Amino acid sequence: MKISEAIKNVQDFYDISCPSEDEVFIYTESLAYLIEETRQPGYMMELGGYYYEIKNFELALKYYEMAADYDYEPAYACLGYVWYYGRTGSKDYEKAFNYFSKSADAGNKVSKYKLADMYRNGYFVKADYEKYKSIIEDLYMNMSKITNLNEPVPEIYTRMAKIRSTEADSVQDVSLKEDLIDEAVNMYLNAKRFLALRIHYNAFFGNLSIMKYLIDDLYELREFDEKDFDFYDLYYLFQTPHKISFIYKRHKYMLESTLEDDGIAINFDGNWFRSIDDFFAKAQIGKKKLTAIEDEFGIFKIEN
């Protein structure tokens, strides 16, 4: 293999929505070759990121640490995540705090809001809600004009919305309460639109988790409209048994959620998914994931 061939293999992989085992092998081997030949930390991060997405966290950690050895700033945020969530088996909030701090000092917005979370939760540091709120508000002030889908717009909007809804709970003035709730709802809706675009290109489990909890929080603040809902609102509907239809390329598709002993199972197009998370991660029409074509769906309808 030559470097030019390896680079082409990696670039070609980006255009494959549902890669085969052989295509994944070529991609990972090409990245491993590029790492060996060039020692560029960007390739280490990409391979680590791939393994993180498929939840092979041990290999993700290996390549993130390899990139960190080159003092590559993006690696610190990723290592912070590994230790914050205990991806390799145990949580280490001290390591997470130190990695997030190093990355935040370099301007990384993701690491800044994760540090804020640590102050909110009292992880390694003393719980300080006002410090959490201050960090999130500062980040939120600089989010309105961002269009880069990799920027943490939905992550910060959802946190800011939660702050506003919490404030609404504590005020007595009815008008002010309604204004705060309306503000929170609009933040959730903006986050939802931005996140749907991100998921369109990358149905990473972390993005889907954000959407799931966003939908839960949104419909705690507003009434669900059974005559006007979209694909991601299925996170709300599929918490209970439902039959749903939608149109795609003039064809009517049916979805059904049923209550099983271990939770909700979902049937789509003759295929069963063991959970809501499983459905959103894996459901396809042909070789296209639903998350990649949901913007083309029309006329969602509750059939029961």
Backbone as numpy.savetxt, mean C-alpha at the origin, in Angstrom:
# Nx Ny Nz CAx CAy CAz Cx Cy Cz
26.12 -14.07 -19.84 25.28 -12.88 -19.84 26.16 -11.62 -19.84
25.73 -10.60 -20.58 26.40 -9.31 -20.60 25.57 -8.30 -19.83
26.20 -7.22 -19.41 25.49 -6.20 -18.65 24.32 -5.64 -19.44
24.52 -5.38 -20.71 23.45 -4.83 -21.55 22.27 -5.80 -21.63
22.56 -7.09 -21.71 21.49 -8.10 -21.77 20.73 -8.15 -20.44
21.47 -8.08 -19.35 20.83 -8.12 -18.03 19.93 -6.91 -17.82
20.40 -5.74 -18.24 19.59 -4.52 -18.11 18.31 -4.65 -18.92
18.42 -5.19 -20.13 17.23 -5.37 -20.97 16.25 -6.36 -20.33
16.77 -7.43 -19.74 15.90 -8.40 -19.07 15.11 -7.74 -17.93
15.80 -6.90 -17.19 15.15 -6.20 -16.07 14.09 -5.24 -16.59
14.42 -4.48 -17.63 13.47 -3.52 -18.19 12.26 -4.23 -18.80
12.48 -5.36 -19.45 11.38 -6.11 -20.05 10.41 -6.63 -18.98
10.94 -6.93 -17.82 10.12 -7.49 -16.74 9.05 -6.49 -16.30
9.34 -5.19 -16.42 8.40 -4.16 -15.99 7.09 -4.21 -16.79
7.15 -4.75 -18.00 5.96 -4.77 -18.86 5.11 -6.02 -18.69
5.51 -6.91 -17.79 4.80 -8.17 -17.59 3.92 -8.05 -16.35
2.60 -8.16 -16.51 1.70 -7.98 -15.37 1.60 -9.24 -14.51
1.66 -10.41 -15.13 1.59 -11.67 -14.39 2.73 -12.58 -14.85
3.93 -12.35 -14.34 5.09 -13.09 -14.86 5.06 -14.58 -14.50
5.61 -15.37 -15.42 5.74 -16.80 -15.18 6.95 -17.05 -14.29
7.10 -18.30 -13.83 8.27 -18.64 -13.00 9.57 -18.42 -13.78
9.55 -18.76 -15.06 10.76 -18.56 -15.88 11.10 -17.08 -16.00
10.08 -16.24 -16.18 10.32 -14.80 -16.33 10.85 -14.20 -15.01
10.32 -14.68 -13.90 10.82 -14.23 -12.60 12.27 -14.66 -12.41
12.58 -15.88 -12.80 13.95 -16.39 -12.69 14.92 -15.52 -13.48
14.55 -15.20 -14.72 15.42 -14.38 -15.56 15.62 -13.01 -14.93
14.54 -12.44 -14.40 14.60 -11.12 -13.77 15.53 -11.11 -12.56
15.32 -12.04 -11.65 16.12 -12.07 -10.43 17.58 -12.42 -10.72
17.79 -13.35 -11.64 19.17 -13.69 -12.00 19.87 -12.52 -12.68
19.14 -11.76 -13.48 19.72 -10.60 -14.15 20.12 -9.54 -13.13
19.25 -9.30 -12.13 19.58 -8.34 -11.09 20.78 -8.82 -10.26
20.80 -10.11 -9.94 21.93 -10.65 -9.17 23.24 -10.47 -9.96
23.17 -10.68 -11.26 24.35 -10.50 -12.11 24.78 -9.03 -12.12
23.83 -8.12 -12.24 24.15 -6.69 -12.26 24.75 -6.25 -10.93
24.26 -6.81 -9.84 24.83 -6.49 -8.53 26.27 -6.95 -8.45
26.52 -8.16 -8.91 27.87 -8.73 -8.86 28.84 -7.95 -9.74
28.35 -7.53 -10.91 29.24 -6.88 -11.88 29.43 -5.39 -11.62
28.38 -4.72 -11.13 28.46 -3.26 -11.02 28.57 -2.75 -9.58
28.10 -3.55 -8.62 28.06 -3.16 -7.20 27.25 -1.89 -7.00
26.30 -1.62 -7.87 25.46 -0.43 -7.73 24.34 -0.72 -6.73
24.20 0.10 -5.68 23.18 -0.16 -4.66 21.76 -0.07 -5.17
21.53 0.65 -6.27 20.19 0.71 -6.84 19.68 -0.67 -7.24
20.56 -1.49 -7.80 20.18 -2.86 -8.17 19.95 -3.70 -6.92
20.72 -3.47 -5.88 20.52 -4.20 -4.62 19.14 -3.87 -4.05
18.79 -2.59 -4.09 17.49 -2.16 -3.58 16.35 -2.74 -4.41
16.53 -2.80 -5.72 15.46 -3.33 -6.57 15.23 -4.81 -6.29
16.30 -5.57 -6.14 16.14 -6.99 -5.87 15.57 -7.20 -4.47
16.04 -6.40 -3.51 15.48 -6.47 -2.17 14.00 -6.11 -2.17
13.64 -5.10 -2.96 12.24 -4.69 -3.05 11.36 -5.78 -3.64
11.89 -6.48 -4.65 11.12 -7.58 -5.23 10.86 -8.66 -4.18
11.89 -9.02 -3.46 11.71 -10.07 -2.45 10.78 -9.60 -1.32
10.82 -8.32 -1.00 9.91 -7.79 0.02 8.46 -7.93 -0.46
8.22 -7.61 -1.73 6.87 -7.68 -2.28 6.31 -9.10 -2.26
7.15 -10.09 -2.48 6.65 -11.46 -2.45 6.81 -12.08 -1.06
7.15 -11.25 -0.09 7.23 -11.62 1.33 8.34 -12.61 1.65
9.39 -12.57 0.85 10.61 -13.31 1.19 11.51 -12.31 1.92
11.19 -12.09 3.18 11.80 -10.99 3.91 13.26 -11.22 4.27
13.67 -12.46 4.40 15.07 -12.74 4.69 15.96 -12.26 3.55
15.56 -12.56 2.31 16.35 -12.10 1.17 16.22 -10.59 1.00
15.05 -10.04 1.28 14.89 -8.59 1.22 15.89 -7.92 2.16
15.95 -8.41 3.39 16.88 -7.86 4.38 18.32 -7.95 3.89
18.68 -9.07 3.30 20.04 -9.26 2.80 20.43 -8.15 1.82
19.56 -7.88 0.86 19.91 -6.91 -0.17 19.77 -5.47 0.32
18.83 -5.21 1.23 18.74 -3.87 1.83 20.01 -3.56 2.63
20.46 -4.55 3.41 21.68 -4.33 4.19 22.89 -4.17 3.28
22.89 -4.87 2.16 23.99 -4.75 1.20 24.04 -3.32 0.66
22.85 -2.76 0.34 22.79 -1.38 -0.16 23.17 -0.39 0.93
22.77 -0.66 2.17 23.10 0.23 3.28 24.60 0.28 3.52
25.29 -0.81 3.23 26.75 -0.83 3.37 27.42 0.20 2.46
26.70 0.61 1.41 27.20 1.64 0.50 26.66 3.02 0.89
26.06 3.10 2.10 25.48 4.36 2.60 24.43 4.89 1.63
23.61 3.98 1.10 22.56 4.33 0.13 21.29 4.65 0.92
20.93 5.93 0.95 19.86 6.41 1.83 18.54 5.64 1.72
18.02 5.32 0.51 16.74 4.61 0.45 16.74 3.29 1.21
17.90 2.69 1.40 17.96 1.42 2.11 17.59 1.59 3.58
17.86 2.75 4.14 17.59 2.94 5.57 16.09 2.92 5.86
15.30 3.54 5.00 13.85 3.51 5.20 13.33 2.08 5.12
13.83 1.32 4.16 13.37 -0.06 4.00 13.79 -0.93 5.19
14.99 -0.72 5.68 15.43 -1.46 6.86 14.60 -1.07 8.08
14.20 0.20 8.14 13.32 0.62 9.21 12.01 -0.16 9.19
11.47 -0.37 8.00 10.23 -1.15 7.87 10.43 -2.59 8.31
11.53 -3.19 7.91 11.79 -4.58 8.27 11.76 -4.75 9.78
12.42 -3.84 10.50 12.51 -3.98 11.96 11.27 -3.46 12.68
10.60 -2.46 12.10 9.38 -1.93 12.71 8.29 -3.00 12.75
8.14 -3.73 11.66 7.10 -4.74 11.56 7.58 -6.15 11.91
8.87 -6.29 12.20 9.40 -7.60 12.53 9.26 -8.59 11.39
9.59 -8.14 10.20 9.35 -8.96 9.01 10.14 -10.27 9.01
11.27 -10.29 9.67 12.08 -11.52 9.67 11.89 -12.33 10.95
10.87 -11.97 11.73 10.55 -12.79 12.89 10.48 -12.06 14.21
11.20 -10.96 14.35 11.16 -10.22 15.60 11.25 -8.73 15.33
10.50 -7.96 16.11 10.52 -6.51 15.98 11.69 -5.94 16.79
12.26 -4.88 16.28 13.33 -4.18 17.00 13.09 -2.69 16.78
12.36 -2.07 17.71 11.98 -0.67 17.54 13.18 0.27 17.63
14.20 -0.13 18.37 15.39 0.72 18.44 16.07 0.79 17.08
16.24 -0.37 16.43 16.82 -0.37 15.09 15.94 0.40 14.12
14.62 0.18 14.20 13.70 0.88 13.31 13.83 2.39 13.49
13.83 2.84 14.73 13.93 4.28 15.01 15.22 4.85 14.46
16.32 4.14 14.65 17.61 4.64 14.18 17.68 4.70 12.66
17.16 3.67 12.00 17.16 3.69 10.53 16.23 4.78 10.01
15.02 4.89 10.55 14.09 5.93 10.11 14.68 7.32 10.36
15.35 7.51 11.49 15.93 8.80 11.81 17.00 9.18 10.80
17.85 8.23 10.46 18.93 8.50 9.50 18.35 8.87 8.14
17.29 8.16 7.74 16.64 8.43 6.46 15.88 9.76 6.50
15.18 10.02 7.60 14.43 11.27 7.74 15.35 12.48 7.71
16.53 12.35 8.31 17.50 13.45 8.30 17.93 13.80 6.88
17.82 12.82 5.98 18.16 13.06 4.58 16.95 13.56 3.78
15.81 13.73 4.46 14.63 14.29 3.81 13.58 13.30 3.38
13.75 12.02 3.72 12.81 10.99 3.29 11.46 11.16 4.01
10.39 11.42 3.25 9.06 11.68 3.83 8.47 10.43 4.46
8.74 9.27 3.85 8.22 8.02 4.41 8.78 7.79 5.80
10.07 7.97 5.94 10.70 7.78 7.24 10.19 8.81 8.25
9.87 10.01 7.78 9.35 11.03 8.69 7.99 10.62 9.26
7.10 10.09 8.40 5.79 9.72 8.96 5.88 8.44 9.78
6.86 7.59 9.49 7.02 6.40 10.34 7.61 6.79 11.70
8.49 7.78 11.73 8.94 8.29 13.02 7.77 8.88 13.80
6.89 9.58 13.08 5.70 10.12 13.73 4.87 9.00 14.35
4.72 7.90 13.60 3.97 6.74 14.14 4.61 6.22 15.42
5.92 6.24 15.47 6.60 5.73 16.66 6.33 6.64 17.87
6.24 7.94 17.63 5.87 8.85 18.72 4.40 8.67 19.11
3.56 8.42 18.14 2.14 8.18 18.46 1.97 6.91 19.31
2.68 5.87 18.93 2.50 4.57 19.59 3.40 4.36 20.80
4.40 5.23 20.97 5.34 5.04 22.07 6.27 3.88 21.84
6.70 3.68 20.58 7.64 2.61 20.25 9.07 3.14 20.36
9.81 2.62 21.32 11.20 2.99 21.63 11.29 4.38 22.25
10.37 5.28 21.90 10.34 6.62 22.48 9.08 6.78 23.33
9.07 7.79 24.16 7.89 8.07 24.97 6.75 8.54 24.06
5.56 8.00 24.28 4.41 8.39 23.46 4.19 9.89 23.55
4.02 10.52 22.38 3.86 11.97 22.32 2.94 12.30 21.14
1.63 12.34 21.41 0.66 12.56 20.33 0.85 13.92 19.68
1.17 14.93 20.45 1.34 16.26 19.88 2.53 16.31 18.92
3.58 15.58 19.23 4.73 15.52 18.31 4.33 14.78 17.04
3.59 13.67 17.22 3.06 12.94 16.05 2.25 13.88 15.17
1.32 14.58 15.77 0.44 15.48 15.03 1.22 16.57 14.32
2.21 17.13 14.99 3.02 18.19 14.40 3.77 17.71 13.16
4.35 16.51 13.23 5.10 15.96 12.08 4.16 15.73 10.91
3.00 15.13 11.17 2.05 14.83 10.09 1.51 16.11 9.48
1.19 17.11 10.29 0.69 18.37 9.76 1.72 19.06 8.89
3.00 19.03 9.30 4.06 19.63 8.49 4.19 18.91 7.14
4.11 17.59 7.16 4.19 16.82 5.91 2.98 17.11 5.02
1.81 17.17 5.63 0.57 17.39 4.88 0.60 18.72 4.13
1.20 19.73 4.71 1.24 21.06 4.09 1.99 21.04 2.76
2.82 20.03 2.54 3.62 19.97 1.31 3.18 18.87 0.35
1.98 18.35 0.54 1.53 17.21 -0.26 0.59 17.58 -1.40
-0.02 18.75 -1.37 -1.16 19.03 -2.25 -0.83 19.00 -3.74
0.37 19.35 -4.14 0.70 19.44 -5.57 1.55 18.27 -6.06
1.72 17.25 -5.25 2.55 16.11 -5.63 1.78 15.15 -6.53
2.38 14.74 -7.62 1.75 13.80 -8.55 2.54 12.50 -8.69
3.76 12.47 -8.20 4.57 11.25 -8.25 3.92 10.17 -7.40
3.55 9.04 -8.00 2.81 8.01 -7.29 3.63 7.33 -6.21
4.95 7.49 -6.24 5.79 6.90 -5.20 5.85 7.75 -3.94
5.37 8.98 -4.04 5.36 9.85 -2.86 4.25 9.40 -1.90
4.46 9.57 -0.59 3.51 9.02 0.39 2.28 9.89 0.62
1.63 10.30 -0.46 0.44 11.14 -0.34 -0.69 10.45 0.41
-1.12 9.24 0.01 -2.22 8.61 0.74 -1.87 8.28 2.18
-0.62 7.91 2.43 -0.21 7.59 3.79 -0.35 8.80 4.71
0.01 9.96 4.20 -0.05 11.18 5.01 -1.48 11.73 5.07
-2.21 11.66 3.95 -3.60 12.12 3.95 -4.45 11.30 4.92
-4.25 9.98 4.94 -5.07 9.17 5.84 -4.75 9.46 7.31
-3.50 9.71 7.59 -3.14 10.07 8.97 -3.72 11.43 9.35
-3.66 12.37 8.40 -4.22 13.69 8.68 -5.74 13.61 8.84
-6.38 12.77 8.05 -7.83 12.58 8.17 -8.20 12.01 9.54
-7.39 11.07 10.02 -7.64 10.48 11.33 -7.48 11.53 12.43
-6.51 12.41 12.26 -6.33 13.49 13.23 -7.57 14.38 13.26
-8.10 14.72 12.08 -9.28 15.58 12.01 -10.51 14.89 12.59
-10.69 13.61 12.31 -11.85 12.90 12.84 -11.76 12.75 14.36
-10.54 12.61 14.86 -10.34 12.56 16.32 -10.69 13.91 16.94
-10.29 14.99 16.26 -10.66 16.32 16.75 -12.16 16.51 16.75
-12.83 15.98 15.73 -14.29 16.09 15.65 -14.96 15.41 16.84
-14.38 14.30 17.29 -14.95 13.58 18.43 -14.91 14.39 19.72
-13.98 15.34 19.78 -13.75 16.04 21.04 -14.42 17.41 21.12
-15.07 17.85 20.03 -15.70 19.18 20.06 -17.21 19.05 20.25
-17.79 20.08 20.86 -19.22 20.10 21.13 -20.00 20.87 20.07
-19.35 21.85 19.47 -20.01 22.68 18.46 -20.37 21.83 17.24
-21.66 21.74 16.94 -22.14 20.86 15.87 -21.58 21.28 14.52
-21.57 22.57 14.25 -21.07 23.06 12.97 -19.60 22.76 12.78
-18.80 23.00 13.84 -17.37 22.71 13.76 -17.13 21.22 13.60
-17.91 20.41 14.30 -17.77 18.96 14.18 -18.02 18.51 12.74
-19.07 19.04 12.13 -19.40 18.68 10.74 -18.30 19.11 9.78
-17.73 20.30 10.03 -16.65 20.79 9.17 -15.43 19.88 9.26
-15.09 19.46 10.46 -13.93 18.58 10.64 -14.16 17.23 9.99
-15.37 16.70 10.11 -15.69 15.42 9.49 -15.65 15.54 7.97
-16.21 16.63 7.43 -16.18 16.85 5.98 -14.73 16.95 5.48
-13.90 17.63 6.25 -12.49 17.75 5.88 -11.82 16.38 5.87
-12.10 15.58 6.88 -11.52 14.24 6.95 -12.00 13.38 5.79
-13.29 13.43 5.48 -13.84 12.64 4.37 -13.15 13.02 3.06
-12.97 14.30 2.81 -12.32 14.74 1.58 -10.88 14.26 1.51
-10.20 14.24 2.66 -8.84 13.72 2.68 -8.81 12.24 2.33
-9.75 11.49 2.90 -9.82 10.06 2.59 -10.11 9.84 1.10
-11.02 10.62 0.53 -11.36 10.46 -0.88 -10.18 10.80 -1.78
-9.44 11.86 -1.44 -8.25 12.21 -2.22 -7.19 11.12 -2.10
-7.02 10.59 -0.90 -6.07 9.50 -0.70 -6.47 8.27 -1.49
-7.77 8.00 -1.52 -8.28 6.83 -2.24 -8.00 6.94 -3.74
-8.22 8.11 -4.31 -7.98 8.30 -5.74 -6.50 8.14 -6.07
-5.65 8.74 -5.26 -4.21 8.65 -5.49 -3.73 7.21 -5.34
-4.23 6.54 -4.32 -3.78 5.17 -4.05 -4.26 4.21 -5.14
-5.46 4.43 -5.67 -5.96 3.58 -6.75 -5.04 3.65 -7.97
-4.53 4.85 -8.26 -3.59 5.00 -9.37 -2.30 4.26 -9.09
-1.82 4.34 -7.85 -0.59 3.63 -7.50 -0.78 2.12 -7.63
-1.89 1.62 -7.12 -2.15 0.18 -7.17 -2.32 -0.30 -8.61
-2.83 0.57 -9.46 -2.97 0.22 -10.88 -1.64 -0.27 -11.45
-0.56 0.36 -11.04 0.76 -0.01 -11.54 1.49 -0.99 -10.63
1.10 -1.02 -9.35 1.81 -1.89 -8.41 0.87 -2.32 -7.29
0.35 -3.54 -7.43 -0.58 -4.07 -6.43 0.19 -4.68 -5.26
1.14 -3.93 -4.74 1.95 -4.32 -3.60 1.04 -4.51 -2.38
1.32 -5.54 -1.58 0.42 -5.84 -0.47 0.29 -4.68 0.51
1.36 -3.88 0.63 1.29 -2.71 1.51 0.30 -1.68 1.02
0.28 -1.45 -0.31 -0.69 -0.51 -0.88 -2.12 -0.98 -0.69
-2.33 -2.27 -0.87 -3.67 -2.82 -0.69 -4.11 -2.74 0.77
-3.19 -2.93 1.69 -3.53 -2.82 3.11 -3.94 -1.39 3.47
-3.23 -0.42 2.90 -3.60 0.97 3.15 -5.02 1.24 2.64
-5.32 0.73 1.44 -6.65 0.93 0.87 -7.72 0.28 1.74
-7.45 -0.90 2.21 -8.42 -1.63 3.04 -8.78 -0.83 4.29
-7.78 -0.34 5.00 -8.04 0.40 6.23 -8.60 1.79 5.94
-8.21 2.36 4.81 -8.77 3.65 4.39 -10.29 3.53 4.20
-10.72 2.48 3.52 -12.14 2.27 3.27 -12.90 2.09 4.58
-12.33 1.33 5.50 -12.97 1.16 6.81 -13.16 2.50 7.50
-12.11 3.31 7.52 -12.17 4.60 8.21 -13.13 5.57 7.50
-13.12 5.53 6.16 -14.00 6.42 5.39 -15.46 6.18 5.74
-15.87 4.92 5.79 -17.28 4.63 6.01 -17.67 4.59 7.48
-16.74 4.92 8.33 -17.10 5.25 9.71 -17.57 6.69 9.80
-17.20 7.48 8.77 -17.54 8.91 8.78 -18.67 9.27 7.84
-18.93 8.46 6.84 -20.00 8.77 5.89 -20.82 7.52 5.61
-22.05 7.72 5.22 -22.94 6.61 4.92 -22.58 6.01 3.57
-22.62 4.69 3.50 -22.32 4.00 2.24 -23.51 4.12 1.29
-23.23 4.48 0.03 -24.27 4.63 -0.98 -24.31 3.37 -1.84
-25.31 2.54 -1.66 -25.40 1.28 -2.39 -25.67 1.46 -3.88
-26.01 2.67 -4.29 -26.27 2.93 -5.71 -25.10 3.62 -6.40
-24.05 3.92 -5.65 -22.90 4.61 -6.23 -21.63 4.19 -5.48
-21.00 3.14 -5.99 -19.76 2.67 -5.37 -18.84 2.11 -6.45
-17.58 1.90 -6.07 -16.60 1.47 -7.05 -15.88 0.20 -6.59
-14.87 -0.18 -7.32 -14.17 -1.44 -7.09 -13.62 -1.53 -5.67
-12.96 -0.48 -5.20 -12.32 -0.57 -3.89 -13.32 -0.49 -2.74
-14.54 -0.05 -3.03 -15.58 -0.09 -2.02 -16.02 -1.53 -1.71
-15.56 -2.47 -2.53 -15.83 -3.88 -2.22 -15.16 -4.31 -0.92
-14.11 -3.60 -0.52 -13.52 -3.86 0.80 -14.57 -3.71 1.90
-15.47 -2.76 1.71 -16.54 -2.54 2.69 -17.66 -3.57 2.53
-18.11 -3.76 1.31 -19.24 -4.66 1.07 -18.91 -6.10 1.39
-17.69 -6.52 1.11 -17.33 -7.93 1.29 -17.01 -8.30 2.74
-17.27 -7.39 3.65 -17.18 -7.77 5.06 -18.38 -8.63 5.47
-19.40 -8.62 4.62 -20.61 -9.42 4.83 -20.99 -10.07 3.50
-21.85 -11.11 3.51 -22.24 -11.75 2.26 -22.96 -10.81 1.30
-22.51 -10.80 0.04 -23.12 -9.96 -0.99 -22.92 -10.61 -2.36
-23.84 -10.30 -3.25 -23.66 -10.60 -4.66 -23.57 -9.27 -5.40
-22.49 -9.13 -6.17 -22.21 -7.88 -6.87 -21.97 -8.18 -8.35
-22.49 -7.31 -9.20 -22.19 -7.43 -10.63 -21.50 -6.16 -11.10
-20.71 -6.30 -12.17 -20.13 -5.13 -12.81 -19.90 -5.45 -14.29
-19.70 -4.41 -15.07 -19.52 -4.56 -16.51 -18.08 -4.26 -16.89
-17.52 -5.13 -17.73 -16.18 -4.89 -18.28 -16.17 -5.36 -19.72
-15.88 -4.43 -20.61 -15.87 -4.71 -22.05 -17.18 -5.39 -22.48
-18.28 -4.81 -22.05 -19.65 -5.22 -22.40 -20.05 -6.59 -21.85
-19.21 -7.14 -21.00 -19.53 -8.43 -20.39 -19.86 -8.23 -18.92
-20.89 -8.93 -18.46 -21.30 -8.82 -17.06 -20.59 -9.88 -16.23
-19.92 -9.45 -15.17 -19.22 -10.35 -14.27 -19.92 -10.35 -12.91
-19.86 -11.50 -12.25 -20.49 -11.64 -10.94 -19.44 -11.90 -9.87
-19.66 -11.30 -8.74 -18.84 -11.51 -7.55 -19.76 -11.92 -6.42
-19.30 -12.85 -5.59 -20.13 -13.24 -4.45 -19.25 -13.50 -3.23
-19.58 -12.85 -2.14 -18.89 -13.11 -0.88 -19.80 -13.95 0.00
-19.24 -14.98 0.59 -20.02 -15.89 1.44 -19.31 -16.07 2.78
-20.08 -16.33 3.80 -19.54 -16.50 5.13 -19.14 -17.95 5.34
-17.84 -18.17 5.63 -17.32 -19.50 5.91 -16.91 -19.58 7.38
-16.56 -20.78 7.83 -16.18 -20.96 9.24 -15.02 -20.07 9.65
-14.08 -19.84 8.71 -12.90 -19.06 9.05 -12.94 -17.64 8.48
-14.13 -17.17 8.11 -14.26 -15.81 7.62 -15.00 -15.73 6.29
-14.76 -14.66 5.55 -15.42 -14.43 4.26 -14.59 -15.03 3.12
-15.26 -15.79 2.25 -14.64 -16.28 1.01 -15.35 -15.61 -0.16
-14.63 -15.46 -1.26 -15.16 -14.73 -2.41 -15.03 -15.57 -3.67
-16.14 -15.65 -4.40 -16.15 -16.34 -5.69 -16.21 -15.31 -6.80
-15.27 -15.42 -7.73 -15.27 -14.53 -8.89 -14.96 -15.34 -10.14
-15.88 -15.32 -11.07 -15.67 -15.96 -12.37 -15.27 -17.43 -12.22
-15.89 -18.11 -11.24 -15.64 -19.53 -11.02 -14.44 -19.83 -10.16
-13.73 -18.81 -9.71 -12.56 -19.01 -8.85 -12.86 -18.54 -7.43
-12.41 -19.35 -6.46 -12.63 -19.01 -5.06 -11.38 -18.39 -4.45
-11.60 -17.37 -3.64 -10.52 -16.70 -2.92 -10.85 -16.79 -1.44
-9.84 -17.15 -0.64 -10.09 -17.51 0.76 -10.35 -16.31 1.66
-10.10 -15.09 1.15 -10.30 -13.89 1.96 -10.41 -12.68 1.05
-10.80 -11.56 1.64 -10.84 -10.30 0.90 -9.45 -9.94 0.39
-8.46 -10.10 1.26 -7.08 -9.78 0.87 -6.62 -10.65 -0.30
-6.96 -11.92 -0.25 -6.59 -12.86 -1.31 -7.23 -12.44 -2.64
-8.48 -12.02 -2.58 -9.18 -11.58 -3.79 -8.51 -10.38 -4.42
-8.26 -9.34 -3.64 -7.66 -8.13 -4.21 -6.24 -8.37 -4.71
-5.53 -9.30 -4.11 -4.15 -9.56 -4.52 -4.07 -10.41 -5.78
-5.07 -11.29 -6.01 -4.89 -12.30 -7.04 -5.94 -12.33 -8.15
-7.11 -11.76 -7.95 -8.20 -11.91 -8.93 -7.81 -11.31 -10.28
-8.12 -12.03 -11.34 -7.75 -11.63 -12.70 -8.89 -11.84 -13.66
-8.83 -11.13 -14.77 -9.62 -11.43 -15.97 -8.60 -11.70 -17.06
-8.58 -12.92 -17.55 -7.51 -13.32 -18.45 -6.19 -13.27 -17.72
-5.23 -12.53 -18.26 -3.93 -12.40 -17.61 -3.75 -11.04 -16.94
-4.85 -10.32 -16.77 -4.78 -8.99 -16.18 -5.40 -9.00 -14.79
-4.65 -8.49 -13.81 -5.20 -8.36 -12.47 -6.32 -7.32 -12.47
-7.33 -7.56 -11.66 -8.43 -6.61 -11.58 -7.93 -5.23 -11.16
-6.94 -5.20 -10.30 -6.42 -3.92 -9.83 -5.79 -3.10 -10.96
-5.39 -3.76 -12.04 -4.75 -3.06 -13.16 -5.76 -2.56 -14.18
-7.00 -3.01 -14.08 -8.02 -2.62 -15.07 -9.29 -2.08 -14.42
-9.28 -1.89 -13.08 -10.51 -1.50 -12.39 -11.05 -0.17 -12.88
-10.20 0.70 -13.42 -10.67 1.99 -13.91 -11.54 1.84 -15.17
-11.56 0.63 -15.76 -12.38 0.38 -16.94 -13.71 -0.28 -16.59
-13.92 -0.60 -15.31 -15.15 -1.25 -14.90 -16.28 -0.23 -14.85
-17.49 -0.74 -15.10 -18.64 0.14 -15.03 -19.85 -0.54 -14.41
-20.77 0.26 -13.93 -22.08 -0.15 -13.43 -21.97 -1.26 -12.37
-21.36 -0.93 -11.27 -21.39 -1.85 -10.13 -22.80 -1.86 -9.54
-23.26 -3.06 -9.22 -24.63 -3.18 -8.71 -24.72 -4.30 -7.69
-25.43 -4.03 -6.60 -25.71 -5.08 -5.62 -26.90 -5.89 -6.12
-26.71 -7.20 -6.22 -27.73 -8.06 -6.81 -28.63 -8.71 -5.76
-28.30 -8.60 -4.48 -29.14 -9.22 -3.46 -29.45 -8.24 -2.34
